[in-house]
Amino acid sequence: MSPALDRRHLLKLLAAAPVAAQFAAAAPATAATAAPASGAAPDIVKPLPPELFTIRGTNAESNFPALHSTGLHTPADHFFVRNHTSTPVLGESDWKLTVWGSGLHGRRPVEFSYGDLRSLPSVTRTAVVECAGNGRNFYATQQGQTVTGTPWTLGAIGAARWRGVRLRDVLHRAGISSTAVDVMPRGLDDEFVSNGVNHGRVRRPLPVAKALDDVILAYEMNGQPLPYDHGFPVRVIVPSWIGIASIKWLGDIEVSDTPLSSPWTTQFYRLFGDAYPAGGSAPLTRQTIKSAFELPLGASLEAGTTHRLTGRAWSAKAPVGQVEISTDGGAHWHRARLRDTPHRDGWVRWTADWRPRGTGPAELLARTADRAGNTQPERTVHNTQGYFFDAVVRHPVTVV
């Protein structure tokens, strides 16, 4: 390929596989969608038993109470699924990663096979992946505000032990230039069409500084090869950033010496609404702070009995500092016990004992503060697409 090949031409070649197979990460024939397992959604491969998941269109939300017995890392069979279209089933033998763009020396595409990546030095990192819309449902049910998007409660999150290679190692081997400013991973799932508009395959740029910092290209999840629904053969993991940045089914990475954008930074994953500029906020990057009870909403608890309340707390801005619990709707607060050592990019489990005396409805609250001084607010500023709900969630129960 000529070094002078422009970006638009190469994008067409990448999109036209297998005609341009020398640049494709995988031909469409290998990216077929398998028949879903029994109990799965039509667009998801793994089983989705109702005790573990709530199906939401092409997505599956983890039922948060079901995480109680899972330990610090979320097993793949409990891990939420966020798909724009359908889970593709790819084979490792014909999978390739193409790194290309004006931000490479010589501007010549460089390919990596699955074996090439596995031969590079590996790293293992525990990190949370959380959809930017996690908690979106509470804009409506708790704040009485209208938003668009999947009505997640708090189960669009999971923490896993990811193993893979540093993105910076791949970029350096591909010949990243000192003039590069952005890199843009792109997935191999089907093109996303919304309201009659084809937005292409899911892709979202990262600034070079983040790409060269802590981002990994993961091929294992909790010690096993990535499941199909979670990005097999290779996915991006961008610690502390919103889930859309952690592109699944990675096919190519554009490296550019000029800023990049995609619909996932211009139309989606920005904050729009009365509190924001007419053009919206800057594209969302780092996630926010939350906490959740491992208890069904509306659960019945026996009066006069000591109940061990459990839950999880997390912040993308700093390790968790403390978790406070209120069993009377916020009138009084008590510190919970943290079961895990807080770390960057992870979450902690917590416990608190409660012995309710009277019967009737009650409201439980959990509030997280991190070591950087961030604390969950009582109310989240509204945005029309329902991102970043970080307010304390009011958790109703009934004492019987």
Buried (B, 14 or more C-beta within 10 A) or exposed (E): BEEEBEBEEBBEBBBEBEEBEEBBBBBEEBBEBEEBEEEBBEBBBBBBEEEBBBBBEBBBBBBBBBBBEBEBBBBBBBBBBBBBBBBBBBEBEBBBBBBBBBBBBEBBBBBBBBEBBBEBEBBEBBBBBBBBBBBBBBBEEBBEBEBEBBBBBBBBBBBBBBBBBBBBBBBEBBBBBEBBBBBBBBBBBBEBEEEEEEBBBBBBBBBBEBBBBBBBBBBBBBEEEBBBBBBBBBBBBBBBBBBBBBBBBBBBBBBBBEEBBBBBBEBBBBBBBEEBEEEBBEBBBBBBBBBBBBBEBEBEBEEEEEBEBBBBBBBBBBBBBBBBBBBEEBEEBEEBEBEBEBEBBBBBBBBBEBEBEEEEEBBBBBBBBBBEEBBBEEEBBBBBBBBBBBBBBBBEBEBE
